[in-house]
Amino acid sequence: MTPEKVATMDPIMLMSIVNMKIRDEFGDLHCLVRFYELDQDVLVKRLAEAGFEYLEDAKQFR
């Protein structure tokens, strides 16, 4: 996952991939963005523009 992919990928697909990676590989959003060297604010904003919100307790976007 790259910053370019975050900016251009279909937001539904992006949300699905991010949730899967958090669930299967990273445990939380912070670990995922640190591993891929992504700007967490940019990722959250991109998905918020599509209507998704990160739920810290659930550790996923909905």
Gaussian input, Z-matrix of N, CA and C with variables (Angstrom, degrees):
# hf/3-21g

backbone

0 1
 N
 C     1     B1
 C     2     B2     1     A1
 N     3     B3     2     A2     1     D1
 C     4     B4     3     A3     2     D2
 C     5     B5     4     A4     3     D3
 N     6     B6     5     A5     4     D4
 C     7     B7     6     A6     5     D5
 C     8     B8     7     A7     6     D6
 N     9     B9     8     A8     7     D7
 C    10    B10     9     A9     8     D8
 C    11    B11    10    A10     9     D9
 N    12    B12    11    A11    10    D10
 C    13    B13    12    A12    11    D11
 C    14    B14    13    A13    12    D12
 N    15    B15    14    A14    13    D13
 C    16    B16    15    A15    14    D14
 C    17    B17    16    A16    15    D15
 N    18    B18    17    A17    16    D16
 C    19    B19    18    A18    17    D17
 C    20    B20    19    A19    18    D18
 N    21    B21    20    A20    19    D19
 C    22    B22    21    A21    20    D20
 C    23    B23    22    A22    21    D21
 N    24    B24    23    A23    22    D22
 C    25    B25    24    A24    23    D23
 C    26    B26    25    A25    24    D24
 N    27    B27    26    A26    25    D25
 C    28    B28    27    A27    26    D26
 C    29    B29    28    A28    27    D27
 N    30    B30    29    A29    28    D28
 C    31    B31    30    A30    29    D29
 C    32    B32    31    A31    30    D30
 N    33    B33    32    A32    31    D31
 C    34    B34    33    A33    32    D32
 C    35    B35    34    A34    33    D33
 N    36    B36    35    A35    34    D34
 C    37    B37    36    A36    35    D35
 C    38    B38    37    A37    36    D36
 N    39    B39    38    A38    37    D37
 C    40    B40    39    A39    38    D38
 C    41    B41    40    A40    39    D39
 N    42    B42    41    A41    40    D40
 C    43    B43    42    A42    41    D41
 C    44    B44    43    A43    42    D42
 N    45    B45    44    A44    43    D43
 C    46    B46    45    A45    44    D44
 C    47    B47    46    A46    45    D45
 N    48    B48    47    A47    46    D46
 C    49    B49    48    A48    47    D47
 C    50    B50    49    A49    48    D48
 N    51    B51    50    A50    49    D49
 C    52    B52    51    A51    50    D50
 C    53    B53    52    A52    51    D51
 N    54    B54    53    A53    52    D52
 C    55    B55    54    A54    53    D53
 C    56    B56    55    A55    54    D54
 N    57    B57    56    A56    55    D55
 C    58    B58    57    A57    56    D56
 C    59    B59    58    A58    57    D57
 N    60    B60    59    A59    58    D58
 C    61    B61    60    A60    59    D59
 C    62    B62    61    A61    60    D60
 N    63    B63    62    A62    61    D61
 C    64    B64    63    A63    62    D62
 C    65    B65    64    A64    63    D63
 N    66    B66    65    A65    64    D64
 C    67    B67    66    A66    65    D65
 C    68    B68    67    A67    66    D66
 N    69    B69    68    A68    67    D67
 C    70    B70    69    A69    68    D68
 C    71    B71    70    A70    69    D69
 N    72    B72    71    A71    70    D70
 C    73    B73    72    A72    71    D71
 C    74    B74    73    A73    72    D72
 N    75    B75    74    A74    73    D73
 C    76    B76    75    A75    74    D74
 C    77    B77    76    A76    75    D75
 N    78    B78    77    A77    76    D76
 C    79    B79    78    A78    77    D77
 C    80    B80    79    A79    78    D78
 N    81    B81    80    A80    79    D79
 C    82    B82    81    A81    80    D80
 C    83    B83    82    A82    81    D81
 N    84    B84    83    A83    82    D82
 C    85    B85    84    A84    83    D83
 C    86    B86    85    A85    84    D84
 N    87    B87    86    A86    85    D85
 C    88    B88    87    A87    86    D86
 C    89    B89    88    A88    87    D87
 N    90    B90    89    A89    88    D88
 C    91    B91    90    A90    89    D89
 C    92    B92    91    A91    90    D90
 N    93    B93    92    A92    91    D91
 C    94    B94    93    A93    92    D92
 C    95    B95    94    A94    93    D93
 N    96    B96    95    A95    94    D94
 C    97    B97    96    A96    95    D95
 C    98    B98    97    A97    96    D96
 N    99    B99    98    A98    97    D97
 C   100   B100    99    A99    98    D98
 C   101   B101   100   A100    99    D99
 N   102   B102   101   A101   100   D100
 C   103   B103   102   A102   101   D101
 C   104   B104   103   A103   102   D102
 N   105   B105   104   A104   103   D103
 C   106   B106   105   A105   104   D104
 C   107   B107   106   A106   105   D105
 N   108   B108   107   A107   106   D106
 C   109   B109   108   A108   107   D107
 C   110   B110   109   A109   108   D108
 N   111   B111   110   A110   109   D109
 C   112   B112   111   A111   110   D110
 C   113   B113   112   A112   111   D111
 N   114   B114   113   A113   112   D112
 C   115   B115   114   A114   113   D113
 C   116   B116   115   A115   114   D114
 N   117   B117   116   A116   115   D115
 C   118   B118   117   A117   116   D116
 C   119   B119   118   A118   117   D117
 N   120   B120   119   A119   118   D118
 C   121   B121   120   A120   119   D119
 C   122   B122   121   A121   120   D120
 N   123   B123   122   A122   121   D121
 C   124   B124   123   A123   122   D122
 C   125   B125   124   A124   123   D123
 N   126   B126   125   A125   124   D124
 C   127   B127   126   A126   125   D125
 C   128   B128   127   A127   126   D126
 N   129   B129   128   A128   127   D127
 C   130   B130   129   A129   128   D128
 C   131   B131   130   A130   129   D129
 N   132   B132   131   A131   130   D130
 C   133   B133   132   A132   131   D131
 C   134   B134   133   A133   132   D132
 N   135   B135   134   A134   133   D133
 C   136   B136   135   A135   134   D134
 C   137   B137   136   A136   135   D135
 N   138   B138   137   A137   136   D136
 C   139   B139   138   A138   137   D137
 C   140   B140   139   A139   138   D138
 N   141   B141   140   A140   139   D139
 C   142   B142   141   A141   140   D140
 C   143   B143   142   A142   141   D141
 N   144   B144   143   A143   142   D142
 C   145   B145   144   A144   143   D143
 C   146   B146   145   A145   144   D144
 N   147   B147   146   A146   145   D145
 C   148   B148   147   A147   146   D146
 C   149   B149   148   A148   147   D147
 N   150   B150   149   A149   148   D148
 C   151   B151   150   A150   149   D149
 C   152   B152   151   A151   150   D150
 N   153   B153   152   A152   151   D151
 C   154   B154   153   A153   152   D152
 C   155   B155   154   A154   153   D153
 N   156   B156   155   A155   154   D154
 C   157   B157   156   A156   155   D155
 C   158   B158   157   A157   156   D156
 N   159   B159   158   A158   157   D157
 C   160   B160   159   A159   158   D158
 C   161   B161   160   A160   159   D159
 N   162   B162   161   A161   160   D160
 C   163   B163   162   A162   161   D161
 C   164   B164   163   A163   162   D162
 N   165   B165   164   A164   163   D163
 C   166   B166   165   A165   164   D164
 C   167   B167   166   A166   165   D165
 N   168   B168   167   A167   166   D166
 C   169   B169   168   A168   167   D167
 C   170   B170   169   A169   168   D168
 N   171   B171   170   A170   169   D169
 C   172   B172   171   A171   170   D170
 C   173   B173   172   A172   171   D171
 N   174   B174   173   A173   172   D172
 C   175   B175   174   A174   173   D173
 C   176   B176   175   A175   174   D174
 N   177   B177   176   A176   175   D175
 C   178   B178   177   A177   176   D176
 C   179   B179   178   A178   177   D177
 N   180   B180   179   A179   178   D178
 C   181   B181   180   A180   179   D179
 C   182   B182   181   A181   180   D180
 N   183   B183   182   A182   181   D181
 C   184   B184   183   A183   182   D182
 C   185   B185   184   A184   183   D183

   B1=1.4497
   B2=1.5346
   B3=1.3118
   B4=1.4622
   B5=1.5319
   B6=1.3297
   B7=1.4679
   B8=1.5284
   B9=1.3284
   B10=1.4628
   B11=1.5223
   B12=1.3215
   B13=1.4659
   B14=1.5298
   B15=1.3252
   B16=1.4656
   B17=1.5252
   B18=1.3280
   B19=1.4615
   B20=1.5204
   B21=1.3298
   B22=1.4669
   B23=1.5294
   B24=1.3131
   B25=1.4624
   B26=1.5261
   B27=1.3222
   B28=1.4493
   B29=1.5268
   B30=1.3326
   B31=1.4635
   B32=1.5330
   B33=1.3109
   B34=1.4711
   B35=1.5230
   B36=1.3139
   B37=1.4609
   B38=1.5335
   B39=1.3256
   B40=1.4619
   B41=1.5255
   B42=1.3191
   B43=1.4609
   B44=1.5200
   B45=1.3055
   B46=1.4585
   B47=1.5291
   B48=1.3121
   B49=1.4648
   B50=1.5239
   B51=1.3263
   B52=1.4671
   B53=1.5268
   B54=1.3193
   B55=1.4655
   B56=1.5186
   B57=1.3261
   B58=1.4599
   B59=1.5281
   B60=1.3240
   B61=1.4673
   B62=1.5253
   B63=1.3374
   B64=1.4649
   B65=1.5247
   B66=1.3135
   B67=1.4712
   B68=1.5300
   B69=1.3285
   B70=1.4648
   B71=1.5267
   B72=1.3358
   B73=1.4572
   B74=1.5271
   B75=1.3328
   B76=1.4574
   B77=1.5207
   B78=1.3014
   B79=1.4521
   B80=1.5125
   B81=1.3413
   B82=1.4659
   B83=1.5236
   B84=1.3218
   B85=1.4656
   B86=1.5205
   B87=1.3122
   B88=1.4697
   B89=1.5321
   B90=1.3147
   B91=1.4736
   B92=1.5254
   B93=1.3266
   B94=1.4648
   B95=1.5274
   B96=1.3337
   B97=1.4707
   B98=1.5290
   B99=1.3057
   B100=1.4705
   B101=1.5335
   B102=1.3279
   B103=1.4584
   B104=1.5278
   B105=1.3377
   B106=1.4583
   B107=1.5296
   B108=1.3395
   B109=1.4625
   B110=1.5262
   B111=1.3486
   B112=1.4593
   B113=1.5236
   B114=1.3078
   B115=1.4526
   B116=1.5318
   B117=1.3237
   B118=1.4640
   B119=1.5195
   B120=1.3230
   B121=1.4684
   B122=1.5245
   B123=1.3282
   B124=1.4657
   B125=1.5285
   B126=1.3096
   B127=1.4697
   B128=1.5247
   B129=1.3159
   B130=1.4704
   B131=1.5214
   B132=1.3287
   B133=1.4643
   B134=1.5278
   B135=1.3248
   B136=1.4708
   B137=1.5272
   B138=1.3353
   B139=1.4516
   B140=1.5314
   B141=1.3170
   B142=1.4696
   B143=1.5238
   B144=1.3225
   B145=1.4674
   B146=1.5258
   B147=1.3367
   B148=1.4676
   B149=1.5295
   B150=1.3331
   B151=1.4570
   B152=1.5160
   B153=1.3306
   B154=1.4645
   B155=1.5271
   B156=1.3309
   B157=1.4489
   B158=1.5237
   B159=1.3502
   B160=1.4565
   B161=1.5161
   B162=1.3145
   B163=1.4601
   B164=1.5266
   B165=1.3187
   B166=1.4658
   B167=1.5307
   B168=1.3266
   B169=1.4811
   B170=1.5211
   B171=1.3412
   B172=1.4627
   B173=1.5230
   B174=1.3309
   B175=1.4723
   B176=1.5271
   B177=1.3454
   B178=1.4548
   B179=1.5205
   B180=1.3288
   B181=1.4630
   B182=1.5136
   B183=1.3233
   B184=1.4705
   B185=1.4966
   A1=107.07
   A2=114.54
   A3=121.17
   A4=109.86
   A5=117.44
   A6=119.36
   A7=112.57
   A8=116.78
   A9=120.77
   A10=110.82
   A11=116.83
   A12=120.75
   A13=110.42
   A14=116.42
   A15=120.32
   A16=110.04
   A17=116.55
   A18=121.21
   A19=113.30
   A20=117.51
   A21=119.50
   A22=115.40
   A23=117.62
   A24=120.70
   A25=110.98
   A26=116.43
   A27=121.64
   A28=108.06
   A29=118.32
   A30=120.24
   A31=114.48
   A32=117.88
   A33=119.60
   A34=110.26
   A35=116.32
   A36=120.73
   A37=110.44
   A38=116.07
   A39=121.00
   A40=110.52
   A41=117.17
   A42=121.13
   A43=110.95
   A44=116.65
   A45=121.23
   A46=111.62
   A47=116.29
   A48=120.73
   A49=110.71
   A50=116.59
   A51=120.29
   A52=110.15
   A53=117.89
   A54=120.40
   A55=111.50
   A56=117.34
   A57=120.98
   A58=110.83
   A59=116.32
   A60=119.86
   A61=111.71
   A62=117.20
   A63=119.39
   A64=109.44
   A65=116.55
   A66=121.50
   A67=111.94
   A68=117.36
   A69=121.24
   A70=114.94
   A71=117.35
   A72=118.72
   A73=115.44
   A74=118.52
   A75=118.90
   A76=116.20
   A77=119.98
   A78=121.26
   A79=115.46
   A80=117.39
   A81=119.60
   A82=110.33
   A83=114.70
   A84=121.22
   A85=112.00
   A86=116.69
   A87=120.35
   A88=111.35
   A89=117.77
   A90=121.25
   A91=111.16
   A92=117.11
   A93=121.06
   A94=111.13
   A95=117.32
   A96=118.80
   A97=111.23
   A98=117.21
   A99=119.80
   A100=110.04
   A101=117.49
   A102=121.12
   A103=111.73
   A104=116.68
   A105=120.87
   A106=113.45
   A107=116.74
   A108=122.42
   A109=111.07
   A110=115.37
   A111=122.70
   A112=109.33
   A113=116.14
   A114=122.26
   A115=107.12
   A116=116.49
   A117=120.15
   A118=111.31
   A119=117.83
   A120=120.54
   A121=111.57
   A122=117.19
   A123=121.35
   A124=110.12
   A125=116.95
   A126=120.96
   A127=110.95
   A128=116.84
   A129=120.62
   A130=110.34
   A131=117.50
   A132=121.10
   A133=110.80
   A134=116.69
   A135=121.28
   A136=110.67
   A137=116.15
   A138=119.30
   A139=111.62
   A140=118.01
   A141=121.09
   A142=110.68
   A143=117.01
   A144=120.96
   A145=111.65
   A146=116.08
   A147=120.96
   A148=111.31
   A149=116.34
   A150=119.86
   A151=115.57
   A152=117.58
   A153=120.87
   A154=109.99
   A155=114.64
   A156=122.13
   A157=108.16
   A158=116.86
   A159=119.57
   A160=109.01
   A161=115.95
   A162=122.06
   A163=108.04
   A164=115.15
   A165=121.58
   A166=111.60
   A167=117.06
   A168=119.83
   A169=112.15
   A170=116.96
   A171=121.14
   A172=111.52
   A173=116.63
   A174=123.39
   A175=111.12
   A176=114.05
   A177=119.37
   A178=110.38
   A179=114.44
   A180=121.43
   A181=107.76
   A182=115.30
   A183=121.25
   A184=108.83
   D1=130.38
   D2=-178.31
   D3=-124.04
   D4=162.66
   D5=175.22
   D6=-57.21
   D7=-34.47
   D8=178.87
   D9=-64.73
   D10=-41.46
   D11=178.71
   D12=-64.97
   D13=-41.70
   D14=178.68
   D15=-58.73
   D16=-40.07
   D17=-176.53
   D18=-74.50
   D19=-26.88
   D20=-171.17
   D21=-114.97
   D22=-17.88
   D23=-176.46
   D24=-68.33
   D25=147.40
   D26=173.04
   D27=-52.90
   D28=128.83
   D29=-173.95
   D30=-62.47
   D31=-30.98
   D32=177.57
   D33=-68.89
   D34=-41.69
   D35=177.06
   D36=-65.83
   D37=-41.92
   D38=178.54
   D39=-60.08
   D40=-47.21
   D41=178.81
   D42=-59.82
   D43=-42.74
   D44=-179.85
   D45=-62.94
   D46=-45.52
   D47=-179.55
   D48=-65.92
   D49=-44.99
   D50=-179.92
   D51=-60.90
   D52=-47.24
   D53=179.29
   D54=-61.12
   D55=-41.88
   D56=179.14
   D57=-62.63
   D58=-45.16
   D59=-178.86
   D60=-66.81
   D61=-38.55
   D62=176.21
   D63=-62.14
   D64=-47.22
   D65=-177.93
   D66=-64.48
   D67=-46.45
   D68=-170.23
   D69=-91.69
   D70=-26.42
   D71=-171.28
   D72=-124.34
   D73=-33.07
   D74=-166.74
   D75=-116.90
   D76=-29.48
   D77=179.03
   D78=89.40
   D79=-31.67
   D80=175.46
   D81=-159.08
   D82=166.70
   D83=-176.20
   D84=-63.52
   D85=-39.84
   D86=-178.16
   D87=-58.82
   D88=-44.04
   D89=179.52
   D90=-64.59
   D91=-40.19
   D92=179.50
   D93=-62.51
   D94=-49.93
   D95=-177.02
   D96=-68.04
   D97=-32.99
   D98=177.63
   D99=-66.64
   D100=-44.03
   D101=-179.49
   D102=-61.24
   D103=-45.17
   D104=-177.35
   D105=-89.12
   D106=2.62
   D107=-179.67
   D108=54.92
   D109=49.06
   D110=178.69
   D111=-102.81
   D112=156.63
   D113=173.44
   D114=-85.53
   D115=112.86
   D116=-176.33
   D117=-59.86
   D118=-39.67
   D119=-179.70
   D120=-62.21
   D121=-38.87
   D122=179.24
   D123=-66.03
   D124=-44.53
   D125=179.51
   D126=-63.14
   D127=-47.29
   D128=-179.72
   D129=-62.88
   D130=-41.72
   D131=179.71
   D132=-64.50
   D133=-43.65
   D134=-179.76
   D135=-58.46
   D136=-44.67
   D137=-179.67
   D138=-74.92
   D139=-31.61
   D140=176.33
   D141=-63.87
   D142=-36.74
   D143=177.98
   D144=-61.93
   D145=-24.63
   D146=178.32
   D147=-94.60
   D148=3.25
   D149=176.80
   D150=96.31
   D151=9.43
   D152=-178.91
   D153=-102.28
   D154=144.15
   D155=179.75
   D156=-125.13
   D157=140.14
   D158=176.78
   D159=-83.07
   D160=122.41
   D161=178.27
   D162=-100.90
   D163=106.75
   D164=-175.09
   D165=-58.03
   D166=-43.36
   D167=-178.69
   D168=-63.75
   D169=-38.08
   D170=-179.25
   D171=-86.22
   D172=-16.03
   D173=-177.20
   D174=56.25
   D175=48.48
   D176=176.87
   D177=-162.10
   D178=161.62
   D179=174.25
   D180=-88.94
   D181=139.94
   D182=174.93
   D183=-138.37

